[in-house]
Amino acid sequence: MAYDEGLAQRIRERWAAEPDVTEKRMFGGVAFLYRGNMAVGVTGGDLMVRVGPDAADAALARPGARVFDMTGRPMRGWVVVDGAAVAEDDSLGAWLEESRAFAASLPPK
């Protein structure tokens, strides 16, 4: 499955100065890890965002967000955001910051 390279490039540019961010191909797309913990990814034209179980309900109430379910079992603490909902840099930035903050709360891998 192809992924939105433009969206991935926007993430690279926003996190270019973050030394703890690495990039890895997975899920037929690309994932961005913070200190070894996956924070966000791009699959197809959508953004996968790790927000944590406590923030998932609030995240799902935001525009363009839906349950992350790739296998028939929803992944707790994750949401998928429609690419159109992150077309503006402010919206993308808010999701990226939330995901990085959650990943930073986890022990480094």
MARVOVEX-108799 format. One record per residue: x negated, z, y negated of N, C-alpha, C in turn; residue number from 1; chain. Coordinates in steps of 0.05 Angstrom, whole numbers, plus 5000, padded with zeros to 4 digits. Atoms other than C-alpha are relative to their C-alpha. Layout:
N
    n.x    n.z    n.y   ca.x   ca.z   ca.y    c.x    c.z    c.y     i   ch
      X      Z      Y      X      Z      Y      X      Z      Y   NUM    A
...
***
This chain:
109
    n.x    n.z    n.y   ca.x   ca.z   ca.y    c.x    c.z    c.y     i   ch
   4983   5000   5024   5000   5000   5000   4982   5000   4975     1    A
   5014   5001   5025   4974   4982   4932   5009   5023   4981     2    A
   4993   4980   5019   4973   5031   4875   4995   4990   4972     3    A
   5001   5009   5028   4979   5025   4800   4972   5007   4989     4    A
   5027   4996   5009   4906   5016   4779   4999   5008   4971     5    A
   4998   4992   5028   4926   5022   4706   5005   5029   4996     6    A
   4994   4971   5002   4955   5091   4716   4975   5016   5010     7    A
   5024   4986   4990   4894   5112   4757   4978   4999   4978     8    A
   5021   5002   5020   4848   5087   4701   5007   5019   4976     9    A
   4993   4982   5021   4887   5127   4649   4993   5029   5008    10    A
   5008   4973   4991   4875   5190   4691   4970   5002   4999    11    A
   5029   4999   5001   4801   5173   4698   4991   5005   4971    12    A
   5008   4997   5028   4796   5166   4623   5006   5028   4988    13    A
   4993   4974   5010   4832   5231   4608   4982   5022   5012    14    A
   5016   4979   4987   4789   5270   4658   4971   4993   5001    15    A
   5028   5009   4999   4723   5234   4645   4981   5023   4994    16    A
   5018   4979   5008   4693   5296   4613   5002   5025   5018    17    A
   4996   4978   4982   4716   5342   4670   4980   4998   5024    18    A
   5020   5003   4979   4655   5353   4715   5011   5009   5027    19    A
   4989   4989   4975   4698   5388   4768   5020   4981   5013    20    A
   4980   5019   4990   4743   5327   4779   4986   4979   5016    21    A
   5010   5021   4984   4729   5280   4836   5023   4982   5008    22    A
   4980   5020   4993   4766   5218   4860   4996   4993   5029    23    A
   5001   5007   4972   4783   5201   4932   5023   4982   5007    24    A
   4978   5016   4990   4823   5146   4964   5014   5014   5023    25    A
   4983   4988   4978   4880   5173   5007   5029   4992   4996    26    A
   4971   5006   5001   4953   5162   5023   5006   4971   4991    27    A
   4996   5028   5009   4944   5087   5009   4998   4998   4970    28    A
   5004   5000   5029   4928   5105   4938   4975   5014   4992    29    A
   5024   4986   5009   4879   5148   4900   5009   5028   4992    30    A
   4995   4972   5006   4876   5224   4892   4978   5010   4981    31    A
   5020   4988   5017   4841   5265   4839   5000   5030   5007    32    A
   5003   4972   4991   4815   5333   4861   4985   5016   4978    33    A
   5013   4981   5019   4796   5392   4817   4987   5022   5017    34    A
   5016   4980   4984   4741   5435   4849   5007   4997   5030    35    A
   4994   5005   4972   4759   5403   4916   5029   5002   5008    36    A
   4971   4997   4994   4834   5417   4912   5014   4977   4986    37    A
   4985   5023   5011   4880   5357   4903   5018   5010   4977    38    A
   4983   4994   5023   4914   5359   4835   5021   4979   4995    39    A
   4981   5023   5004   4946   5290   4825   4990   4977   5017    40    A
   5007   5025   4987   4948   5223   4858   5018   4978   4990    41    A
   4984   5024   5007   4974   5153   4847   5005   4986   5026    42    A
   4992   5016   4977   5013   5119   4901   5022   4981   4991    43    A
   4982   5021   5011   5049   5054   4887   4998   5002   4969    44    A
   5000   4997   5030   5070   5060   4814   5006   5028   4991    45    A
   4992   4973   5006   5083   5134   4817   4977   5020   4999    46    A
   5019   4978   5002   5045   5198   4801   5008   5022   5018    47    A
   4995   4977   4983   5041   5252   4854   4987   5024   4985    48    A
   5010   4977   5016   5033   5320   4820   5003   5026   5015    49    A
   5000   4973   4987   5014   5387   4850   5005   5021   4979    50    A
   4993   4981   5020   5049   5440   4810   5001   5029   5011    51    A
   4997   4974   4986   5053   5497   4861   5028   5007   5005    52    A
   4973   4993   4992   5113   5527   4895   5017   5014   4978    53    A
   4985   4985   5020   5132   5572   4837   5010   4983   4977    54    A
   4993   5017   5022   5136   5515   4787   5015   4975   5008    55    A
   4988   5025   4990   5168   5462   4831   5028   4995   4990    56    A
   4973   5004   5009   5240   5473   4811   5001   4992   4970    57    A
   5002   5007   5029   5223   5470   4736   4989   4971   4998    58    A
   5012   5027   5001   5181   5407   4749   5021   4979   5008    59    A
   4979   5019   4992   5239   5374   4785   5021   4995   4979    60    A
   4980   5003   5021   5283   5384   4725   4990   4981   4977    61    A
   5011   5017   5021   5236   5341   4682   5006   4970   5005    62    A
   4993   5028   4997   5250   5267   4669   4981   4985   5020    63    A
   5015   5016   4981   5229   5221   4726   4989   5013   5024    64    A
   5011   4985   4977   5210   5276   4775   5020   5001   5023    65    A
   4984   4998   4976   5234   5278   4846   4984   5015   5022    66    A
   5013   4986   4978   5218   5314   4911   4979   4982   5013    67    A
   5021   5015   4987   5153   5292   4943   5004   5001   5030    68    A
   4994   5001   4971   5170   5270   5014   4990   4973   5011    69    A
   5011   5024   4988   5125   5220   5050   5005   4997   5029    70    A
   4998   4999   4971   5139   5240   5121   5027   5009   5011    71    A
   4974   4989   4992   5211   5264   5123   5001   5031   4997    72    A
   5002   4971   5006   5188   5335   5106   4990   5004   4972    73    A
   5009   4996   5028   5186   5352   5032   4975   5018   4999    74    A
   5024   4984   5004   5119   5380   5009   5005   5020   4978    75    A
   4995   4978   5019   5128   5447   4975   4978   5000   4979    76    A
   5019   4998   5022   5095   5452   4907   4991   4974   4989    77    A
   5008   5027   5009   5090   5377   4897   5025   4986   4989    78    A
   4978   5018   5009   5133   5327   4858   4988   4973   4997    79    A
   5008   5028   5006   5130   5252   4849   5014   4994   4974    80    A
   4989   5008   5027   5139   5226   4778   4999   4970   4998    81    A
   4998   5028   5004   5163   5156   4766   4980   4990   4979    82    A
   5021   5011   5018   5109   5114   4733   5011   4996   4972    83    A
   4989   5004   5027   5156   5097   4675   5002   5026   4984    84    A
   4998   4974   5014   5163   5171   4659   4973   5010   4990    85    A
   5026   4992   5010   5088   5177   4647   4987   4977   4985    86    A
   5010   5022   5015   5081   5113   4607   4987   5009   4974    87    A
   5011   4989   5024   5067   5154   4545   4978   5020   5006    88    A
   5023   4983   4994   5001   5190   4541   5007   5030   4999    89    A
   4993   4971   5002   5033   5257   4520   5013   5009   5026    90    A
   4987   4992   4975   5077   5258   4582   4980   5001   5023    91    A
   5021   5000   4979   5019   5239   4628   4982   5025   4996    92    A
   5018   4978   5005   4975   5291   4595   5012   5027   5008    93    A
   4987   4974   4993   5026   5347   4605   5000   5004   5031    94    A
   5001   4998   4971   5031   5331   4680   4972   5006   5010    95    A
   5028   4996   4992   4955   5327   4686   4991   5028   4995    96    A
   5008   4973   5007   4945   5393   4651   5013   5020   5019    97    A
   4986   4981   4982   4997   5428   4694   4987   4999   5028    98    A
   5012   5002   4974   4966   5401   4758   4972   5011   5001    99    A
   5027   4989   5001   4895   5419   4737   5001   5030   4999   100    A
   4997   4971   5002   4917   5489   4719   5006   5012   5027   101    A
   4993   4989   4974   4948   5499   4787   4976   4998   5019   102    A
   5023   5004   4982   4888   5470   4824   4978   5020   4993   103    A
   5021   4981   5009   4842   5515   4782   5006   5028   5010   104    A
   4993   4974   4991   4881   5575   4807   4993   5005   5030   105    A
   5007   4999   4971   4860   5559   4879   4970   5004   5004   106    A
   5029   4998   4995   4793   5577   4910   4988   4972   5003   107    A
   5014   5026   4997   4743   5519   4904   4995   4994   5029   108    A
   5006   5009   4972   4732   5479   4968   4972   4989   5001   109    A
***
